[in-house]
């Protein structure tokens, strides 16, 4: 395989053929550019939703006073321990993690992850047509998408999952 610059390409599906038409080829470049742009936006949208979810969860389990006793929660997988600092009263609350797994938030994140996964592999396959113009459209779309959506990093962990 080698990079070439022709404009007669079949893109992903047998019905997406650019042919020798300049209009069809330019239209395909625009669609591919937008796919890469929205792929970047989707990654940061998922991160934004996750940060909002964490903020809402933190607000509901902050340190506070319960009847004049300092109260805190420590979350450990499969159990949520609630304890008081005066050691007169220690309570254990079982938290059902299956309910969190079946939550609307996790369902939405799962669907968005599947869309992101498919879109990333579509972009990879488009790049692997080895057409210079299609590869440039993917690269420019991802670059502009990162410029627009990636300027605020909410955590040090890299969430830029390429092809996954």
MODELLER restraints for C-alpha pairs under 7 A, 6 or more apart:
rsr = mdl.restraints
at = mdl.atoms
rsr.add(forms.Gaussian(group=physical.xy_distance, feature=features.Distance(at['CA:2:A'], at['CA:130:A']), mean=6.14, stdev=0.5))
rsr.add(forms.Gaussian(group=physical.xy_distance, feature=features.Distance(at['CA:3:A'], at['CA:130:A']), mean=4.52, stdev=0.5))
rsr.add(forms.Gaussian(group=physical.xy_distance, feature=features.Distance(at['CA:3:A'], at['CA:131:A']), mean=5.57, stdev=0.5))
rsr.add(forms.Gaussian(group=physical.xy_distance, feature=features.Distance(at['CA:3:A'], at['CA:132:A']), mean=5.92, stdev=0.5))
rsr.add(forms.Gaussian(group=physical.xy_distance, feature=features.Distance(at['CA:4:A'], at['CA:130:A']), mean=6.30, stdev=0.5))
rsr.add(forms.Gaussian(group=physical.xy_distance, feature=features.Distance(at['CA:4:A'], at['CA:131:A']), mean=5.11, stdev=0.5))
rsr.add(forms.Gaussian(group=physical.xy_distance, feature=features.Distance(at['CA:4:A'], at['CA:132:A']), mean=5.83, stdev=0.5))
rsr.add(forms.Gaussian(group=physical.xy_distance, feature=features.Distance(at['CA:5:A'], at['CA:131:A']), mean=5.55, stdev=0.5))
rsr.add(forms.Gaussian(group=physical.xy_distance, feature=features.Distance(at['CA:5:A'], at['CA:132:A']), mean=5.32, stdev=0.5))
rsr.add(forms.Gaussian(group=physical.xy_distance, feature=features.Distance(at['CA:5:A'], at['CA:133:A']), mean=6.49, stdev=0.5))
rsr.add(forms.Gaussian(group=physical.xy_distance, feature=features.Distance(at['CA:6:A'], at['CA:131:A']), mean=6.90, stdev=0.5))
rsr.add(forms.Gaussian(group=physical.xy_distance, feature=features.Distance(at['CA:7:A'], at['CA:18:A']), mean=6.72, stdev=0.5))
rsr.add(forms.Gaussian(group=physical.xy_distance, feature=features.Distance(at['CA:7:A'], at['CA:19:A']), mean=6.80, stdev=0.5))
rsr.add(forms.Gaussian(group=physical.xy_distance, feature=features.Distance(at['CA:7:A'], at['CA:20:A']), mean=6.09, stdev=0.5))
rsr.add(forms.Gaussian(group=physical.xy_distance, feature=features.Distance(at['CA:7:A'], at['CA:25:A']), mean=6.28, stdev=0.5))
rsr.add(forms.Gaussian(group=physical.xy_distance, feature=features.Distance(at['CA:8:A'], at['CA:18:A']), mean=5.45, stdev=0.5))
rsr.add(forms.Gaussian(group=physical.xy_distance, feature=features.Distance(at['CA:8:A'], at['CA:19:A']), mean=4.38, stdev=0.5))
rsr.add(forms.Gaussian(group=physical.xy_distance, feature=features.Distance(at['CA:8:A'], at['CA:20:A']), mean=5.31, stdev=0.5))
rsr.add(forms.Gaussian(group=physical.xy_distance, feature=features.Distance(at['CA:9:A'], at['CA:17:A']), mean=5.72, stdev=0.5))
rsr.add(forms.Gaussian(group=physical.xy_distance, feature=features.Distance(at['CA:9:A'], at['CA:18:A']), mean=5.39, stdev=0.5))
rsr.add(forms.Gaussian(group=physical.xy_distance, feature=features.Distance(at['CA:9:A'], at['CA:19:A']), mean=6.41, stdev=0.5))
rsr.add(forms.Gaussian(group=physical.xy_distance, feature=features.Distance(at['CA:10:A'], at['CA:16:A']), mean=5.73, stdev=0.5))
rsr.add(forms.Gaussian(group=physical.xy_distance, feature=features.Distance(at['CA:10:A'], at['CA:17:A']), mean=4.38, stdev=0.5))
rsr.add(forms.Gaussian(group=physical.xy_distance, feature=features.Distance(at['CA:10:A'], at['CA:18:A']), mean=6.43, stdev=0.5))
rsr.add(forms.Gaussian(group=physical.xy_distance, feature=features.Distance(at['CA:11:A'], at['CA:17:A']), mean=6.20, stdev=0.5))
rsr.add(forms.Gaussian(group=physical.xy_distance, feature=features.Distance(at['CA:11:A'], at['CA:126:A']), mean=6.46, stdev=0.5))
rsr.add(forms.Gaussian(group=physical.xy_distance, feature=features.Distance(at['CA:12:A'], at['CA:126:A']), mean=6.75, stdev=0.5))
rsr.add(forms.Gaussian(group=physical.xy_distance, feature=features.Distance(at['CA:18:A'], at['CA:24:A']), mean=5.14, stdev=0.5))
rsr.add(forms.Gaussian(group=physical.xy_distance, feature=features.Distance(at['CA:18:A'], at['CA:25:A']), mean=4.96, stdev=0.5))
rsr.add(forms.Gaussian(group=physical.xy_distance, feature=features.Distance(at['CA:29:A'], at['CA:134:A']), mean=6.19, stdev=0.5))
rsr.add(forms.Gaussian(group=physical.xy_distance, feature=features.Distance(at['CA:29:A'], at['CA:137:A']), mean=5.80, stdev=0.5))
rsr.add(forms.Gaussian(group=physical.xy_distance, feature=features.Distance(at['CA:32:A'], at['CA:137:A']), mean=6.14, stdev=0.5))
rsr.add(forms.Gaussian(group=physical.xy_distance, feature=features.Distance(at['CA:32:A'], at['CA:138:A']), mean=6.13, stdev=0.5))
rsr.add(forms.Gaussian(group=physical.xy_distance, feature=features.Distance(at['CA:33:A'], at['CA:137:A']), mean=4.85, stdev=0.5))
rsr.add(forms.Gaussian(group=physical.xy_distance, feature=features.Distance(at['CA:33:A'], at['CA:138:A']), mean=5.46, stdev=0.5))
rsr.add(forms.Gaussian(group=physical.xy_distance, feature=features.Distance(at['CA:33:A'], at['CA:140:A']), mean=6.74, stdev=0.5))
rsr.add(forms.Gaussian(group=physical.xy_distance, feature=features.Distance(at['CA:33:A'], at['CA:141:A']), mean=4.38, stdev=0.5))
rsr.add(forms.Gaussian(group=physical.xy_distance, feature=features.Distance(at['CA:34:A'], at['CA:141:A']), mean=6.16, stdev=0.5))
rsr.add(forms.Gaussian(group=physical.xy_distance, feature=features.Distance(at['CA:36:A'], at['CA:123:A']), mean=6.86, stdev=0.5))
rsr.add(forms.Gaussian(group=physical.xy_distance, feature=features.Distance(at['CA:36:A'], at['CA:138:A']), mean=5.56, stdev=0.5))
rsr.add(forms.Gaussian(group=physical.xy_distance, feature=features.Distance(at['CA:36:A'], at['CA:141:A']), mean=4.72, stdev=0.5))
rsr.add(forms.Gaussian(group=physical.xy_distance, feature=features.Distance(at['CA:36:A'], at['CA:142:A']), mean=4.82, stdev=0.5))
rsr.add(forms.Gaussian(group=physical.xy_distance, feature=features.Distance(at['CA:37:A'], at['CA:141:A']), mean=4.48, stdev=0.5))
rsr.add(forms.Gaussian(group=physical.xy_distance, feature=features.Distance(at['CA:37:A'], at['CA:142:A']), mean=5.10, stdev=0.5))
rsr.add(forms.Gaussian(group=physical.xy_distance, feature=features.Distance(at['CA:37:A'], at['CA:144:A']), mean=6.48, stdev=0.5))
rsr.add(forms.Gaussian(group=physical.xy_distance, feature=features.Distance(at['CA:37:A'], at['CA:145:A']), mean=4.33, stdev=0.5))
rsr.add(forms.Gaussian(group=physical.xy_distance, feature=features.Distance(at['CA:38:A'], at['CA:145:A']), mean=6.78, stdev=0.5))
rsr.add(forms.Gaussian(group=physical.xy_distance, feature=features.Distance(at['CA:39:A'], at['CA:116:A']), mean=6.51, stdev=0.5))
rsr.add(forms.Gaussian(group=physical.xy_distance, feature=features.Distance(at['CA:39:A'], at['CA:119:A']), mean=6.68, stdev=0.5))
rsr.add(forms.Gaussian(group=physical.xy_distance, feature=features.Distance(at['CA:40:A'], at['CA:142:A']), mean=6.15, stdev=0.5))
rsr.add(forms.Gaussian(group=physical.xy_distance, feature=features.Distance(at['CA:40:A'], at['CA:145:A']), mean=5.15, stdev=0.5))
rsr.add(forms.Gaussian(group=physical.xy_distance, feature=features.Distance(at['CA:40:A'], at['CA:146:A']), mean=5.85, stdev=0.5))
rsr.add(forms.Gaussian(group=physical.xy_distance, feature=features.Distance(at['CA:40:A'], at['CA:149:A']), mean=6.96, stdev=0.5))
rsr.add(forms.Gaussian(group=physical.xy_distance, feature=features.Distance(at['CA:41:A'], at['CA:145:A']), mean=6.20, stdev=0.5))
rsr.add(forms.Gaussian(group=physical.xy_distance, feature=features.Distance(at['CA:41:A'], at['CA:149:A']), mean=5.76, stdev=0.5))
rsr.add(forms.Gaussian(group=physical.xy_distance, feature=features.Distance(at['CA:42:A'], at['CA:116:A']), mean=6.83, stdev=0.5))
rsr.add(forms.Gaussian(group=physical.xy_distance, feature=features.Distance(at['CA:44:A'], at['CA:149:A']), mean=6.41, stdev=0.5))
rsr.add(forms.Gaussian(group=physical.xy_distance, feature=features.Distance(at['CA:44:A'], at['CA:150:A']), mean=6.86, stdev=0.5))
rsr.add(forms.Gaussian(group=physical.xy_distance, feature=features.Distance(at['CA:46:A'], at['CA:109:A']), mean=6.86, stdev=0.5))
rsr.add(forms.Gaussian(group=physical.xy_distance, feature=features.Distance(at['CA:61:A'], at['CA:73:A']), mean=6.53, stdev=0.5))
rsr.add(forms.Gaussian(group=physical.xy_distance, feature=features.Distance(at['CA:62:A'], at['CA:72:A']), mean=6.94, stdev=0.5))
rsr.add(forms.Gaussian(group=physical.xy_distance, feature=features.Distance(at['CA:63:A'], at['CA:71:A']), mean=5.81, stdev=0.5))
rsr.add(forms.Gaussian(group=physical.xy_distance, feature=features.Distance(at['CA:63:A'], at['CA:72:A']), mean=4.81, stdev=0.5))
rsr.add(forms.Gaussian(group=physical.xy_distance, feature=features.Distance(at['CA:64:A'], at['CA:70:A']), mean=6.08, stdev=0.5))
rsr.add(forms.Gaussian(group=physical.xy_distance, feature=features.Distance(at['CA:64:A'], at['CA:71:A']), mean=5.45, stdev=0.5))
rsr.add(forms.Gaussian(group=physical.xy_distance, feature=features.Distance(at['CA:64:A'], at['CA:72:A']), mean=6.81, stdev=0.5))
rsr.add(forms.Gaussian(group=physical.xy_distance, feature=features.Distance(at['CA:65:A'], at['CA:71:A']), mean=5.56, stdev=0.5))
rsr.add(forms.Gaussian(group=physical.xy_distance, feature=features.Distance(at['CA:69:A'], at['CA:84:A']), mean=6.59, stdev=0.5))
rsr.add(forms.Gaussian(group=physical.xy_distance, feature=features.Distance(at['CA:70:A'], at['CA:84:A']), mean=5.97, stdev=0.5))
rsr.add(forms.Gaussian(group=physical.xy_distance, feature=features.Distance(at['CA:70:A'], at['CA:85:A']), mean=5.98, stdev=0.5))
rsr.add(forms.Gaussian(group=physical.xy_distance, feature=features.Distance(at['CA:71:A'], at['CA:83:A']), mean=6.32, stdev=0.5))
rsr.add(forms.Gaussian(group=physical.xy_distance, feature=features.Distance(at['CA:71:A'], at['CA:84:A']), mean=5.01, stdev=0.5))
rsr.add(forms.Gaussian(group=physical.xy_distance, feature=features.Distance(at['CA:71:A'], at['CA:85:A']), mean=6.85, stdev=0.5))
rsr.add(forms.Gaussian(group=physical.xy_distance, feature=features.Distance(at['CA:72:A'], at['CA:82:A']), mean=6.15, stdev=0.5))
rsr.add(forms.Gaussian(group=physical.xy_distance, feature=features.Distance(at['CA:72:A'], at['CA:83:A']), mean=6.09, stdev=0.5))
rsr.add(forms.Gaussian(group=physical.xy_distance, feature=features.Distance(at['CA:72:A'], at['CA:84:A']), mean=6.74, stdev=0.5))
rsr.add(forms.Gaussian(group=physical.xy_distance, feature=features.Distance(at['CA:73:A'], at['CA:81:A']), mean=5.94, stdev=0.5))
rsr.add(forms.Gaussian(group=physical.xy_distance, feature=features.Distance(at['CA:73:A'], at['CA:82:A']), mean=4.68, stdev=0.5))
rsr.add(forms.Gaussian(group=physical.xy_distance, feature=features.Distance(at['CA:73:A'], at['CA:83:A']), mean=6.60, stdev=0.5))
rsr.add(forms.Gaussian(group=physical.xy_distance, feature=features.Distance(at['CA:74:A'], at['CA:80:A']), mean=6.19, stdev=0.5))
rsr.add(forms.Gaussian(group=physical.xy_distance, feature=features.Distance(at['CA:74:A'], at['CA:81:A']), mean=5.40, stdev=0.5))
rsr.add(forms.Gaussian(group=physical.xy_distance, feature=features.Distance(at['CA:74:A'], at['CA:82:A']), mean=6.48, stdev=0.5))
rsr.add(forms.Gaussian(group=physical.xy_distance, feature=features.Distance(at['CA:75:A'], at['CA:81:A']), mean=6.28, stdev=0.5))
rsr.add(forms.Gaussian(group=physical.xy_distance, feature=features.Distance(at['CA:78:A'], at['CA:95:A']), mean=6.42, stdev=0.5))
rsr.add(forms.Gaussian(group=physical.xy_distance, feature=features.Distance(at['CA:78:A'], at['CA:97:A']), mean=6.60, stdev=0.5))
rsr.add(forms.Gaussian(group=physical.xy_distance, feature=features.Distance(at['CA:79:A'], at['CA:93:A']), mean=6.75, stdev=0.5))
rsr.add(forms.Gaussian(group=physical.xy_distance, feature=features.Distance(at['CA:79:A'], at['CA:94:A']), mean=5.00, stdev=0.5))
rsr.add(forms.Gaussian(group=physical.xy_distance, feature=features.Distance(at['CA:79:A'], at['CA:95:A']), mean=5.61, stdev=0.5))
rsr.add(forms.Gaussian(group=physical.xy_distance, feature=features.Distance(at['CA:80:A'], at['CA:92:A']), mean=6.70, stdev=0.5))
rsr.add(forms.Gaussian(group=physical.xy_distance, feature=features.Distance(at['CA:80:A'], at['CA:93:A']), mean=5.50, stdev=0.5))
rsr.add(forms.Gaussian(group=physical.xy_distance, feature=features.Distance(at['CA:80:A'], at['CA:94:A']), mean=5.77, stdev=0.5))
rsr.add(forms.Gaussian(group=physical.xy_distance, feature=features.Distance(at['CA:80:A'], at['CA:95:A']), mean=5.81, stdev=0.5))
rsr.add(forms.Gaussian(group=physical.xy_distance, feature=features.Distance(at['CA:81:A'], at['CA:91:A']), mean=6.85, stdev=0.5))
rsr.add(forms.Gaussian(group=physical.xy_distance, feature=features.Distance(at['CA:81:A'], at['CA:92:A']), mean=4.97, stdev=0.5))
rsr.add(forms.Gaussian(group=physical.xy_distance, feature=features.Distance(at['CA:81:A'], at['CA:93:A']), mean=5.96, stdev=0.5))
rsr.add(forms.Gaussian(group=physical.xy_distance, feature=features.Distance(at['CA:82:A'], at['CA:90:A']), mean=6.84, stdev=0.5))
rsr.add(forms.Gaussian(group=physical.xy_distance, feature=features.Distance(at['CA:82:A'], at['CA:91:A']), mean=5.51, stdev=0.5))
rsr.add(forms.Gaussian(group=physical.xy_distance, feature=features.Distance(at['CA:82:A'], at['CA:92:A']), mean=5.78, stdev=0.5))
rsr.add(forms.Gaussian(group=physical.xy_distance, feature=features.Distance(at['CA:82:A'], at['CA:93:A']), mean=6.79, stdev=0.5))
rsr.add(forms.Gaussian(group=physical.xy_distance, feature=features.Distance(at['CA:83:A'], at['CA:90:A']), mean=4.85, stdev=0.5))
rsr.add(forms.Gaussian(group=physical.xy_distance, feature=features.Distance(at['CA:83:A'], at['CA:91:A']), mean=5.89, stdev=0.5))
rsr.add(forms.Gaussian(group=physical.xy_distance, feature=features.Distance(at['CA:84:A'], at['CA:90:A']), mean=6.11, stdev=0.5))
rsr.add(forms.Gaussian(group=physical.xy_distance, feature=features.Distance(at['CA:117:A'], at['CA:163:A']), mean=6.93, stdev=0.5))
rsr.add(forms.Gaussian(group=physical.xy_distance, feature=features.Distance(at['CA:117:A'], at['CA:164:A']), mean=5.26, stdev=0.5))
rsr.add(forms.Gaussian(group=physical.xy_distance, feature=features.Distance(at['CA:120:A'], at['CA:162:A']), mean=6.73, stdev=0.5))
rsr.add(forms.Gaussian(group=physical.xy_distance, feature=features.Distance(at['CA:120:A'], at['CA:163:A']), mean=4.81, stdev=0.5))
rsr.add(forms.Gaussian(group=physical.xy_distance, feature=features.Distance(at['CA:120:A'], at['CA:164:A']), mean=6.37, stdev=0.5))
rsr.add(forms.Gaussian(group=physical.xy_distance, feature=features.Distance(at['CA:121:A'], at['CA:163:A']), mean=5.44, stdev=0.5))
rsr.add(forms.Gaussian(group=physical.xy_distance, feature=features.Distance(at['CA:123:A'], at['CA:138:A']), mean=6.72, stdev=0.5))
rsr.add(forms.Gaussian(group=physical.xy_distance, feature=features.Distance(at['CA:124:A'], at['CA:163:A']), mean=6.66, stdev=0.5))
rsr.add(forms.Gaussian(group=physical.xy_distance, feature=features.Distance(at['CA:126:A'], at['CA:134:A']), mean=6.78, stdev=0.5))
rsr.add(forms.Gaussian(group=physical.xy_distance, feature=features.Distance(at['CA:127:A'], at['CA:134:A']), mean=6.42, stdev=0.5))
rsr.add(forms.Gaussian(group=physical.xy_distance, feature=features.Distance(at['CA:127:A'], at['CA:135:A']), mean=4.78, stdev=0.5))
rsr.add(forms.Gaussian(group=physical.xy_distance, feature=features.Distance(at['CA:127:A'], at['CA:138:A']), mean=6.92, stdev=0.5))
